[in-house]
Amino acid sequence: MPELPDVEGFRKTLRDCGTGRRIAKVEIRDSGVLRAVTPQRLRRELEGRRLGVPRRHGKWLLSPVGAGLTLVWHFGMTGELLCTSLDDPFERHDRVALTLSGGRQLRYRDQRKLQGIRLADSDAAVERILADLGPDALIVQRDEFVARMAAHRGAVKSVLMDQAVVAGLGNLLSDEILWRARLSPSRPARDLSDAEARTLHTAMRRVLTSSVRAARVPPRRTWLTGHRDDDEPACPRCGGRLRSRRFSGRRSVWCPDCQR
């Protein structure tokens, strides 16, 4: 599932491939990824306009296209954004393609189609889309993060993944961050001491910094996430057997020896 580092990578793809380029053609290969906009309107509003500088908030990607319009992308469980040439053959799950001046093409590829593409017609519309999100995980300040943890009674793993608390973290990132901070995923967030919450914030910033450089959560063998799919997963820090269970419907992995 695309998390903050993946979407930051898509932002860079969109920036490098599309910024300043005119949209010559909009091809809707599957309208099932469009949200609250028809194929006809998307073509009418986008064709002939130039892509502005994109920005990201959490897992959302936003690209201005002029006249107050913003193209809004969300990648759900399986989405991605690619920059291709016009000659590259389409793949099965390529849903929308924007042909740009200069012979480039942006393709929204998504197998499961759980989210998709929106068109906001004003800054206020963008604000409404993002209204329920917390601060971006990459830039939230420590004091605000500590206060947000203290305000929630749920398990800290579930709270970290709650986009209304902090935007951008998903299952893999949350597991890695908690392992770095030596905190059990089942600890109630509001029961963390200020020192533990500060340690959690530091772990989050370090994991995100490394992951953003890789444009994904890297499956390094020195990371917890590099072992979660092993036949007999062991902690890369202490060698103990990793355990797993579900939090908020997602499989969580942790080390019971390190994360007490």
N, C-alpha and C positions, 0 to 999 in steps of 0.2 A: 504494500500500500504506500503510495507516495506520501512522504512526510515533508517537513520543512526543508531539509537539505535537497530533496528531489525537486521540489517546486522552485527553490532558489536556482537550481540548475536549469529548469525550464525558463525561468526569468532571463537568465543569461543567454539561453538559446534564442528567445524572442527578441532580446535586445540586440544581439549580434546579427541575427538573420533579418530582422524586420524593421528596426527603428529607422524612421525617415523614408521608408520605401512605400510606394503606392500599391494599394491592393487592386490588382488588375481583374481578378476573378475570384468569386467565392463558389466553391463546389461542395454541395451538401450531399454526401454519399449515404448518410443515415441520419434522418431528422430526429431519431430517438435520443440524441445527445443534446438537443436544443432545449433550453428551459425558458419558458415565457417569451419566446420569440419565434416567429414563423420563418421557414426558409426564405420566403419571398422578401420579408422585411429585412432579414439579415443581409441578403444580397443587395437590396436597394440601398441600405444605409452604409454598407462597407465599401462597395466597389467604387473605386475612384478616390478614396480617402487614403491618407498616409498614417502609418502606425507611429504613435508617439513612444516616449520612453516608458517602459513597463515598470510596475512596482509590485511588491508582494506583501501580503499580510497573512501570517500563518500559512495555511495551505491554499490560499486564494491568490490568483494572479490577475492583475488588472493592467490593461493596455488602452490608453486614450487613443481615439481615432478621429478627433476633431469634432467641432460643432457640439461640444458638451457630451459626446458619446464615449462610452468606455466598454471595451470588450472584456468580459469577465470569465475567467476560466477556473474550473475546479476539476480535479483529476480523480476523485472518488477512490476506488480500490485499485484500479488497473490502468488509469489514464496516463498519457505522456504526450509531450510536445516535441516534434522533430523538425529540423530544417533539412530539406532535401532539394535535389535538382528536379527539373521538370521531367527528366528522363527516367527517374527512379520509378520502378513499378509500384503500384499501390499494393498494400498488404490487406489482408482480410478485414482487419479491425480499424483501418483508416476511415474515420467517420466524417471529418470536415477537412478541406484543403483550401488554404488561401494562397493563390498564385500572386507573387509579388514582382514588382519591377526588378529587372536585373536577372531574371531567370531562376529565382528561388521560390521555394514553396514551403509554407508552414503546414504541418499536418497534425491534427488532433487524433491520436490513436487510443482506442479504449475498448477492451474486450467486454466488460460487464455493463458499461453505460449507467453506472449508479449516479453519476453527477453529469457535468457537461459544461455548455457554453451559454452565457447570458449576455444580453446587451442592455446596459444601463444608459438611460437617456439624460442623466444629469448627475451632478455631484451628490445631490440628495439621495438619488436612487442607489448610488454606490454606498453611501453611508447606511442606508437601510439594509443592504445585503450584508454588510459587515457589523451591523449593530449589536448582534448577540455574541460577538467574539471578544475574548479578553485581549490583553496586550500581546504583541508578537514575542514569542519565546526567545528570539535572538537578541532583543533589545530591552526586554523588561528589566527594570532596575531591581536591585536586591531587596530593598525595603518593601517595595510593592509586592514582589514575589512572596516574601515572608508573610506579609499581611494576608495575601490571598490564600496561602496554605492554611493559616490559622483560622480562616473563616469557613472552612469546609470540614464536615465530620466524616466524610467517606474515606475509604482506603486511599492512601497516597498515590498508588498506581492509577486508580480510577480518576482521581483529581487531576493528576498530571495530563491525562488524556482528554479531559473535559475542555473543549475549545472555548467555552465561556470563561474558564479560569485563566488559561494561558493558551494562545493560539499557535499551532504548528506541530505539537508533539503527538506522536502516534505510539503504537505498541512497541516497536523495536527501540525507538529512542528512549521511551520511558523505562524499559527494562535496563538498558545500558546505563542510564543516568542513576537509577536507584542502586545498581550494582557498584558504580563508582563511589556513590555516597555511603555505601554500606548500610542501606536502609531496607528493611523488609517491605515488600509491596503491600502487605496487609495492614501496616501501621496506619491508624487514623491520621489524616493530614493535620488536624487541629491539635493532635497530641505531640507533634514534633516540637522540640525545644527551638528557641531562636537560633542556637548554634547549629542544630541539625538542619534547620531550614536554610540557613546560610550556606552550609556545606552542600546541600542539594542544589542551590542556585549556582554555586561554583562548578559543580559537576555538570550541570546542564549547559553552562556556557562553554566548557571545555569540549564536551561531546559534540555540541552543535558546531563549534569552530572547526573541528576536524572533519565532521560529516559534510559541512558546506563545501569544504575544499574538494571533497570526493564526489559531491553532488548526489550523495546517497549515504545510508548508514553502512559504513564499510565493514565487510565480514572478516575483520582482522582476527588472527588467532590470539592476539593479546587482549581482545575484547570479549565480553560475554556473548555478544551477538555473533561472534565467529564460531561459537560452539553449540548454539541452541539446537541445531539440526543434526548434531552428531548422533550416532547410534547409541552411545553411552556418554552423554554430555557431562563434562567435568569443568569445574571452575578454573579459569586460567590463572587465578591468583593463588588459591590454596590447594587446588587439586581435588576438592570435595565434589561429591555428586550433585549435580544441579537438579532442582525440583521444578515442577510446572503445575499450574492450575489456571483457571479462568477468572479474570477480573473484567467486568463490563463486557462479557461475551468474547473476550480476546485471550488467547493463550499467553500466559506470562511465565517467564523463566527467571529463576533466581537461585542464589547459593545460600542455603540455610545456615551454613557455618559463618560466612562473611556478613550476611545480612540478617542480623538477629532483631 
